[in-house]
Amino acid sequence: MAKQRKLDRIDRNILRQLQQNGRMSYVDLAAEVGLSTTPCLERVRRLEKDGVIKGYTAILEPRHLEAGLLVFVEISLTYRSGTVFEDFKREVLKLPNVMECHLVSGDFDYLIKARISEMSAYRELLGELLLALPNVDKSRSYIVMEEVKETSNIQVPAFKRED
């Protein structure tokens, strides 16, 4: 595995700018970070190649797509075989309404974030899909009443000389 290259001040500024507007032109991006276009483009391509920038996406409004109800579900598994986690992961990856699934520490095994249209769809998601996944023992659900903050942006730490 190659050594991970340190991100300098300009790299970090590029990342901040692209998180705010991934469709920004390279001319505008270069101006914002104090470079000419070609060196800026080279840095962006290197950040993509190195896996720092994983991709670009459009952020959609869930209510316009019949996905206005946000739910979180805690899932606990039974431990009947050595493949419980692999079996569960393989099947949960197939569920299109599941936006995130995290193996966590604590009183349950997985935390799932899903978006659905309404409560009747939630009943189907939980009863027919989530609880039918391999090795699921029990669940606890949280229906979101108000979304106060949701972002995919990661705080880019300031550059320090020792970096």
Secondary structure in CASP SS format (residue, H / E / C, confidence):
PFRMAT SS
TARGET T0000
AUTHOR 0000-0000-0000
METHOD secondary structure of the structure
MODEL  1
M C 1.00
A C 1.00
K C 1.00
Q C 1.00
R C 1.00
K C 1.00
L C 1.00
D C 1.00
R H 1.00
I H 1.00
D H 1.00
R H 1.00
N H 1.00
I H 1.00
L H 1.00
R H 1.00
Q H 1.00
L H 1.00
Q H 1.00
Q H 1.00
N C 1.00
G C 1.00
R C 1.00
M C 1.00
S C 1.00
Y H 1.00
V H 1.00
D H 1.00
L H 1.00
A H 1.00
A H 1.00
E H 1.00
V H 1.00
G C 1.00
L C 1.00
S C 1.00
T H 1.00
T H 1.00
P H 1.00
C H 1.00
L H 1.00
E H 1.00
R H 1.00
V H 1.00
R H 1.00
R H 1.00
L H 1.00
E H 1.00
K H 1.00
D C 1.00
G C 1.00
V C 1.00
I C 1.00
K C 1.00
G C 1.00
Y C 1.00
T C 1.00
A C 1.00
I C 1.00
L C 1.00
E C 1.00
P H 1.00
R H 1.00
H H 1.00
L H 1.00
E C 1.00
A C 1.00
G C 1.00
L E 1.00
L E 1.00
V E 1.00
F E 1.00
V E 1.00
E E 1.00
I E 1.00
S E 1.00
L E 1.00
T C 1.00
Y C 1.00
R C 1.00
S C 1.00
G C 1.00
T C 1.00
V H 1.00
F H 1.00
E H 1.00
D H 1.00
F H 1.00
K H 1.00
R H 1.00
E H 1.00
V H 1.00
L C 1.00
K C 1.00
L C 1.00
P C 1.00
N C 1.00
V E 1.00
M E 1.00
E E 1.00
C E 1.00
H E 1.00
L E 1.00
V C 1.00
S C 1.00
G C 1.00
D C 1.00
F C 1.00
D C 1.00
Y E 1.00
L E 1.00
I E 1.00
K E 1.00
A E 1.00
R E 1.00
I E 1.00
S C 1.00
E C 1.00
M H 1.00
S H 1.00
A H 1.00
Y H 1.00
R H 1.00
E H 1.00
L H 1.00
L H 1.00
G H 1.00
E H 1.00
L H 1.00
L H 1.00
L C 1.00
A C 1.00
L C 1.00
P C 1.00
N C 1.00
V E 1.00
D E 1.00
K E 1.00
S E 1.00
R E 1.00
S E 1.00
Y E 1.00
I E 1.00
V C 1.00
M C 1.00
E C 1.00
E C 1.00
V C 1.00
K C 1.00
E C 1.00
T C 1.00
S C 1.00
N C 1.00
I C 1.00
Q C 1.00
V C 1.00
P C 1.00
A C 1.00
F C 1.00
K C 1.00
R C 1.00
E C 1.00
D C 1.00
END
